[in-house]
Amino acid sequence: MAKKPVLVVMAAGMGSRYGGLKQIDPVGSQGEAILDYSLFDAHEAGFETAVIIIKEAIREDFMATVGKRLEKCPMEIRYAYQELDKLPAGYSVPAGRVKPWGTCHAVLCAKDEIGDAPFAVINADDYYGKSAYKVIYNALCQAQDAQKYDYCMVGYQLGNTVTDNGSVARGICQADENGYLTQVVERTRIEKYAGGIHFTEDGETWVDVSADTIVSMNMWGYTPSFLKELEARFPQFLDTLAVQNPEKAEFFLPFAVENLLSEGKATVKVLQSPDKWYGVTYAADKPQVVAALKQKTEEGLYPDGLWK
């Protein structure tokens, strides 16, 4: 019998643009963080186990706030720790490096807690909406690697994922006529402006993007094969990109997926969510998130106090 899907939550980022630990910042009426709502929705969709990835540096604050609340969560909560020095044998942290190694490294740091189950990956500080968890849970329950790895992702319309308060990074997705991902290109500076939405690579030249463009919000679904691929590919990253840019190079999930697609080793089904994304990229985003969750609670989508 296939193992039940596990939810992996990436909460190790320190939130430099936000200016604090946004993973634990309260947005709910009883002090809940966005992460609490994500776990509530995931459990409702069928997930029974969550692996939360944090850093040792925030362990005390995290456990005293979110961790304490999650003692009442009906899911099994496991913790993994992303640290700079968790590297393959023979590698060491470059001088001056303080930046994490990226989302692929975060998932690798959690591999022992994930085990051999299919798994979904999310960001701790993104509110994805209820439908996303349902579609990805159902897809993972049916996922089977055959000639190619059987992966999936939840795509959002770009217009539902931008903020009024600055730039965002998004993976711009292209899919074929059957709904399978053909390309994902990470754009690190996408902004709203009076005439629409655009992005820049150099800070000078801007390219318009349609609001209905499908983007990745780092909600991926993988079979256990992905962990083996990451283990093989992380040393390659350290030997190339990390040598070229030792202080800042990061190994992102879209990069790994893009490589597997180009090599013909994987298929990635694009599951779509009509929900509006909410997140706290910037401190000024928080009031909108608080208001949106308050309204959803008033509409009966959430109890007033998630873990009563």
N, C-alpha and C positions, 0 to 999 in steps of 0.2 A: 504494500500500500504506500502510495506517494506521501511524502511528508507535507504537513501543512505549511503554507507560506509564512515567512517571518518578516516583520517590518523592521527596517534598519533606519535609524534616525541620526542624521549628522548634526551634532550640536557642539563640535569642537572649535568652530570659528569664533574669534573674539569680537567680531563686529566693529571693525575699525571705522567704517563710515558712519556707523550708528553712534559710536561713542560710549559703548558699555556692553554688558552681557545681555544682549537682546534675547538669548535663549531662555532667560529666567525672568524677563520683564513682564509684570502682570498686565493682562489685557481683559481678563474676565472679572465678573462682579465679586468673586470670592478669591481673587488673586491669581487665577489661572493664567499660564502663559499660552502662546499659540500651540506649543507642543502638547499641552493637555487636550486641546480641542482635536488635534491630529490623532492622538491615541484614542480618544472617544469615538471619532468617526471610523478609525481603523478597526476597532473592536466591534463596532456595529456592523461593519462589512464582513467580519469573519476572522480577522487576525486575532490570534491568541497569545503571541509572543512578540515582544519588541526588544531590539538591541539598541541602546542609546550610546552614541559615541561622544565622549567628552575628553577634556584634558585634565591631567592631574592638578593643574593650576587652578581649575574652577571646581574641582570635586567638592570641596567643603561648602561653597556657596550653593552649588547645584543641589547637593543632597539635603541641605537645610531648607530648601524652598521646593523646587519641583520634585525632588526625590521623596521628600516627606509626604507630599500630596499623593504621589503615585503609589504609596503603600496601600491606598484604598482602590487603586485601579484594578479591575478584574483581570487584566492581562499579566502574563509573566514578564517581568522587566529584568533584562540583563544589561550590564554595562561593559563597555570596551573603552580603551584609552588610546587616543592618537598622540604620539610623542615623536618629536623630530628624530630621536635616535633609534626608533624602531625601523631598522634598515636591514637589508639582506647581509649575510656574512661577507666581510671584506670591504664594506662601505662605511663611511663615517660622515658626520655632519660637516659641511664646508664652513670655514671660518666666516663669521659674520651672518650666518643663516639664522633667522628667527621665524620666518614665515613657514607655515605648515606646507607639507608636500602636496596637498591637493586632495580632491575627493576620492580618487582611486586609492590613495594611501590610507585615507580614513576607513574605507571599506575593507582594505587588507588588514588593518589593525583589529577589525571585528570578526575576522574569519573563523576564529575558534568558537565564538559565541553563536555565529550563524550556523555553523556545522554544514550538513549536506542537504539543507532544505532550500527550496526556491525562495527568493526574497525580493521585497520591494525596498527601494531607497528613497528617502525624502530629506529635505532640509528642515531643521527644527524651527526655523523662523518664518516658514511659509505656510499660509493657510490655503489648503488645496480644495476644500469643499467636499461634501459627502460623496458625490457621484464618483470622484476619482478613485477612492479606496475600493468601491464596489467593483468597478471595471477592472482594476489591476489585480484585485484578489481573485476574481473569477478567471482572469487570463492565466494567472500563475498556477491555479489549481489544475488547469488543463495543459500547461506548458510541458513539452517533451522534446528534448534534443534528438534530431534524426541525422540527416546528412549535414544539417546546419544547426547551430545553437538557436533555441527558440526564446527570444527575448521580447520585451515590450516596453513601451513608455506611454505616459499620459501627456498629450499635447494640449496646449491652451491657445486661444486666440490672443495674439500679442496685445491687442487693445484692452484685454482684461487683466493684463499683468504689468502695466507701467504705472509709475508714480508721478505725482505732480511735483515732487520735491528733489528731483535730480536724476542722474543716469542710472541705468540698471544693466546687468549682464544677462543675456539670454542666448540659448542655442536656437538659431534659426533652422527650422526643419523643412526638408523636402521629402515627399512621399510619392510612391508610384500609384497607379490606378487601383491597385488592390489594397492600398492603405499601409504599405510597408515602407519603412524609412529608407531613403536612398542616400541622404546626406544630412549632417547636422554641423552647422558652422557657428562657433562661439563668437558672439559679438559682445565686447566688453563695455561698450558705451552706447546705449540706446536711450534716447530722450524724447519726451513729448515736446511739441512746439505748437505755435498758433495754427499752423497749417496741417498738422498731423503728427507722425512719428518718424524719426530718422536716426541713423547711426553714423558714427565716425570711427575710423581706425587711427587717424593721425591728428585729430583735434582740429583739423581745418576743412577737410572735404567731407560733406555730409551726403548720405544716400537715404532717400525716403523708403519707408517700409509700410506696406498695407497693414491696417489694424487687424485684418482677419488672417494674417500670416500665422501659421502654427509654430509655436515655440516650445522648447523644453524648459521645464521648471525644476529639473533634477528629480523627477519622479519616474524612476526606472524600475523595470521588473526583470529579474535574471534567474536563470537556473544555476545550480552550483558550479557549472562549468566556468562561469565568469570569474570565480575566485582563482581557479587554476590559471586562467589567462592573465589575470592581474599579477599573479606571482611570477609569471614568465616575463611579463612586459615591464614591470617596475625597474628591474636592473637595466633594461635597455634605455629607459627614460633617464636613469641616473648617469648612464654612460654618454648620453648625447645632450639632451636639453639642459639637464642639470649641470653639465660641464660648461655649456655655453653661457648659462645665466645662473651661477651657483647660489645667489642670494634670493632669487625671486621665481625661478621656474617652478610650475606646478603641473601635476599630472591629473587632468580632469576626466571625469567619467565620459563626457561626450567625445574626448580624444580617443579613448580606448574603444568606444563603440564604433567611431568612424573608421578606425584601423581594421576592426573585425569585419565591417561591412565591405571595405575596399579589398580585403583579402578573400571575400566570399565565404567566410566562416560562420556568419550569423545572419539571421533575419530579425528585424525589430518591428513588431506590429505597433502602429500608432493608434492608441486608444484616445478618444477625444472627450474632453470635459467641457460642458457648457458653463460651468461655475466661474464666478469671478474670483481671481486670486487676490489675497490680501497678504501683505507682509510689512515688516518694519526694517527696510533697508536703511532708512534715515529716521532719526528721532521724531521729525515732523510727521512721519507716516502714522505714528501711534494713535492719535485721536480718531482717525478714520477707521482703524482696525477695531478699536474699542467700541465705536458707534455701530459698526457693522455686526459685531458679535452680540451686542446688546439687542439689536433689532432681531437677529436670528433667535435669540433666547425668548424674546417677547412673542415671536411667531410660533414658538413651541418646538423648534428644531433642537434645542438644547435645554436641559434642566438648569435652573438657577443655582449653580453649584454642581460641577460635573461629577464629583466623586463622593457624594453624600452616602 
